[in-house]
Amino acid sequence: MDITIKTLGRIAQIEATVKELTAERDELRAEAVVQGWARWDVTVTTRAPSLAWWKENRPTVWEKYAQKSNTRRFKLNA
């Protein structure tokens, strides 16, 4: 039981550290973009139900139900 408490405590510490570092990273990324050292690249992808669903329900009209989604990636300007 003592090991369990120590383990859970360590997990909580690590999660707090990750949260702090993530906030710091986000601030630094924002600064890099403002300064022109980096940029956000956005990729548009099409999302739709699984192929099995389409084959069973609507094999010829997948475009009607497809959805677009965006993915942002942080890139350093080189």
C-alpha positions in Angstrom: 0.0 0.0 0.0 2.9 2.4 0.8 4.2 1.8 -2.7 0.8 2.6 -4.2 0.6 5.9 -2.4 4.2 6.8 -3.5 3.4 5.8 -7.1 0.2 7.9 -7.2 1.9 10.8 -5.6 4.7 10.6 -8.2 2.1 10.4 -11.0 0.5 13.6 -9.6 3.8 15.4 -9.5 4.7 14.4 -13.1 1.2 15.5 -14.3 1.7 18.9 -12.6 5.1 19.3 -14.2 3.8 18.4 -17.6 1.0 20.9 -17.2 3.4 23.7 -16.3 5.8 22.8 -19.1 3.0 22.6 -21.7 1.9 26.1 -20.7 5.5 27.3 -21.0 5.9 25.6 -24.4 2.6 27.2 -25.7 3.9 30.7 -24.6 7.2 30.1 -26.3 5.5 28.8 -29.5 3.3 31.9 -29.6 6.4 34.1 -29.2 8.2 32.3 -32.0 5.3 32.8 -34.3 5.0 36.5 -33.5 8.8 37.0 -34.0 8.6 35.1 -37.4 10.8 32.3 -36.3 8.1 29.7 -36.7 4.6 29.2 -38.2 1.5 27.0 -37.8 0.9 24.8 -40.9 -2.7 23.6 -41.2 -3.5 20.4 -43.0 -7.1 19.7 -44.1 -8.2 16.1 -44.1 -11.5 14.5 -44.9 -13.1 12.4 -42.2 -15.9 9.9 -42.7 -17.5 6.9 -41.1 -15.6 3.6 -41.4 -15.4 1.8 -44.8 -17.4 -1.1 -43.3 -20.3 1.3 -42.5 -20.2 2.7 -46.1 -20.2 -0.7 -47.7 -23.2 -1.7 -45.6 -25.3 1.5 -45.6 -24.3 4.0 -48.4 -21.8 2.6 -50.8 -22.2 5.3 -53.4 -22.7 8.5 -51.4 -19.7 8.8 -49.1 -18.9 12.4 -50.1 -22.2 13.6 -48.8 -21.3 12.4 -45.3 -17.6 13.1 -45.3 -16.4 15.9 -43.0 -13.3 18.1 -43.2 -11.0 18.5 -40.3 -7.9 20.6 -39.7 -4.6 19.6 -38.1 -2.2 22.3 -36.9 1.5 21.5 -36.8 4.1 23.8 -35.3 7.0 24.3 -37.8 10.3 26.2 -37.4 11.1 28.5 -40.2 14.2 27.3 -41.9 
